[in-house]
Amino acid sequence: MGAVERVDSCPGVRVSETRQHSARKTVERLLRLQKVTSKLSQALTPDQVAGVIVQQAGPAMGAIDCTIYLMEEQGLRLVRVEGIPAVDLETWGCLPVDAPVPVAEAARLGEPVWVESLASLRERYPFTHDKQLSNQRAWASLPLEVERRVLGVLTLGFERERGFAEEDRDFACLVARQCAQALERAHLYARERELREQAERARAEAEEHRRLLELEHLRLKAVLQQLPQAVILAEAPSGRMMMGNEQVARLNGGPIPGDWNLEEDLVAVSGFHADGRLYEPHEWPLVRALTQGETIRGEVLDVQRQDGSRLSLSVSAGPVKDTEGRVTAAVALLEDITERLRLEKSLRQGEAVFRRIMESDMMGLAFTDKDGVIHEANAAFLALVGYSRQEMERGALQWGVLVPAEGKDAGRRKQIELLARGVLTAFEMELVRGDGRRVPVLTGAAQVEDLERVISFVLDLTDLKRAEGAVRFLATASRVLGQSLEVSDATLQHVAGLASVSVASWCVIDLVTPEGGLRRAAAAHEDPSREPRLWRAWPTPSMHDSGGPLLQALHSGEPLLFHDFRAETWRQVSSGFVPLEQVMEAGEVCSVMVVPLRSHERVLGLVTLGACRPRGCLCPEDLSMGQELAHRLAAALESSRLFLESQRAVRLRDEFLAVASHELKTPLTPLRLQLQGLRRVVESQVNEPVSPERVLRVVRGCESQVRKLAGLVNDLLDVAKLAQGRLPLHLEEVDLRAVARDVLEQLSAEASRVECRVELGDGSPVVGRWDRLRLEQVVTNLLTNALKYGAGRPVHVRVGWENGLAKLSVRDEGIGIAPEHRGRIFGKFERAVSERHYGGLGLGLHITQQIVSALGGSILLESEVGRGSTFTVELPPDA
């Protein structure tokens, strides 16, 4: 009976061992599947998914090599290989779906293909007889299928011949399904990103079209506002006014109502024909153009306004028709000719009135003979062209001398027009003054006294041209500055170049650096050969100098204007001895304007403009142009700064979200695995008690992960409280040394794990009125930081009194902190090294600093790269 009992008990033991082996194998597979799934969940692109599959999925199923084929329109394309030399795959890069090979069969049928040996492969697929393949192998081709769509094929190669058990096939198919789902998710993510980019481009194009339409509308309104005539655009058939410029309001004697229309408002206006008859409503030119499609040109009428005054108008009107010839609107041009008629009446009063005009300084007037010699001119004309009356009387003043060489041909054409018409329409040109400078003028002429003499008028357009040039320059500069949200030195150089060829002879832009100094950002000269000298020689004052005009202008915000910039002025401006010839040519006369760049009381830099003859000198009227340029530069620089800061804030937010999700997930994974393992043990030992030591070990591991998770959550809660400006403190008598000792005991296991020896110096108690929990948090953060970055080396903790302040120092001998990172490591979500290597939310030092500040103390950092860091906390005895 004893022997029988032994025989009967052996199968039970073998069954138990088989079950345990099966359970272990199942656990191992689940762990491998979990690892593959975890890696796949982090892959975002199809290429990344393929990389994870060949690097993780193959080894997870025991394969020695792995390939990924993706389905395309032309067939199957090999995208990733692991474990096979590239030379062995030269003929396998692209395969048609109907190819007689396992890969194509798996894609074609959507079913796995299992090949247990090379002989089996040769027998099933004769196509492979002449292919170089390793002997004694097994293969598996698994379709990557999602919702009956084959996305690709995963091919696994095994080291030797083998059979595929049902659980092996199920596991392989399960891994393939996970890979297929990850690949589909990556395709969807890529498609979503592509659609978002397309939508963004479409939105940008629509916005650009809208902006262009608005710009064209604004241009049309601007053109209408610049016209000297009043313009009315009325809608058909309602007669509602769609658009009108400011001249309409001037003619009306007041603003035009927004709901103005012909039927209601035109009746209230009194208009008179040349013979004195009153205009009927249907006789008005705009009404005829709107209702009858008639075109009226230069119809003269008198209008009596509401205030009783009368105007003489020249009215032209015409219909606006659509493509089918229907009248959709009408436009009317109204020119006030009252003054012109009055002037014509005045001109008829005779020579006395004309002589008075000659003697006035309203415009330059001159009489010229048929040879172009000026025999008579008023003072305004002589002052404009820079000749004296004596020179004119000697016959030295001639139009041939005043007209520049490039204007001779145009002058001859104008002379032909004058001879043909007797009148020369006013036009713009340049005249050469007696001193060689050029002056822009508006001129016109008419023949008098039996065609023997010509009277000409000239109006000085210097100020107008200067203003127009300034407006064009500012508009162009604004367009250049607005081309990008980031204002680079190249953009500033472009603006300086525009200034040097339009409103000045040269331009220099200096910007304040973050360190408080000035740096040269741009310098341009109308003579490119002199630009390097300008870069080098124009002074850049130090921000620490006590005086100097440039520094005073920078600090005061008031512009400077040097009308006559010579050696004396140069010595005032240049703090060092740099010869004036480095900036200006010998004998050159220049004027210089210096305008500070400021934004919201912030000093940004200086912009300097210099004008040299023959361009002309800068005058007080140009200060407004310089200040407007400085304002636009400052606004662009400020916008660029805000843009860069916003980009950095968005980047920090994204980095934090990625790190936070990873850090919060890190303790959950081992917690879940430990609980799952404990559950499997309990389930496998239904009738047997579970070892208390094993349960305690799992519970301690779970408690450790829960503490980590709670610490992360508490850090986030503290940051939220700090952001809201509330950090509650519970003050009591606390021994800082005792707090440090308790924290060291709590972290002793962690110190042992990272092989760090933590030393706490001896000393007497350090008692103060503080918040114990917050002090524990400070010590914990500093010590955890030291253990993390100084792993494997001693950590030194010191507590004591110094100069009436409680002092806590934590020194490690780890990697240290580079100087460029020390200023920001106390910031929110900041770290000096990559989170990939050390983890964490980047909140510990930030929370520590905020707690120390709330307790009235300070925290200092001393560090040297490669030799460790020392954090020192100083607290007053009573917070």
Buried (B, 14 or more C-beta within 10 A) or exposed (E): EEEEEEEEEEEEEEEEEEEEEEBEEEBEBBEBBBBBBEBBEEBBEBBBBBBBBBBBBBBBBBBBBBBBBBBEEEBBBBBBBBBBEEEBEEEBEEBEBEBEBBBBBBBBEEBBBBBBBBEBBBEBBEEBEEEEEEEEBBBBBBBBBBEEEBBBBBBBBBEEBBEBEEEBBEBBBBBBBBBBBBBBBBBEBBEEEEEEEEEEEEEEEEEEEEEEEEEEEEEEEEEBEEEEBBBBBBBBEEBBBEBBBBBBEEBBEEEBEEEBBBEEBBEEBEBBEEEEEEBEEEBBBBBBBBBEBBEBEEBEBBBBBEEEEEBBBBBBBBBBBEEEEEBEBBBBBBBBBBEEEEEEEEEEEEEEEBEEBBEEEEBBBBBBEEEBBBEBBBBBBBBBBBBEEEBBEEEBBBBEBBBBEEBEEEBEEBBEBBEEEEEBEEEEBBBBBBEEEBBBBBBBBBBEEEEEBBBBBBBBBEEEBBBEEBEEBBEBBBEBBBEEEEBEEEBBBBBBBBBBBBBBBBBBBBBBEEEEBBEBBBBBBBEEEBBEBBBEBBBBBEBEEEEBBBBBBBEEEEBBBBBEBEEEBBEEBBBEEBEBEBBBEEEBBBBBBBBBBBBEEEBBBBBBBBBBBEBBBBBEEBBEBBBBBBBBBBBBBBBBBEBEEEEEEEEBEEBBEEBBEBBBEBBEEBBEBBBBBBEBBEEEEEEEEEEEEEBEEBEEBBEBBEEBBEBBEEBBEBBEBBEEEEBEEEBEEBBBBBBBBBBBEEBEEBBEEEEBEBEBEEEEEBBBBBBBEBBBBBBBBBBBBBBBBBBEBBBBBBBBBEEEBBBBBBBBBBBBBEEEBBEEBBBBBBBBBEBEEBBBBBBBBBBBBBBBEBBBBBBEBBBEEEEBBBBBBBBBBEB
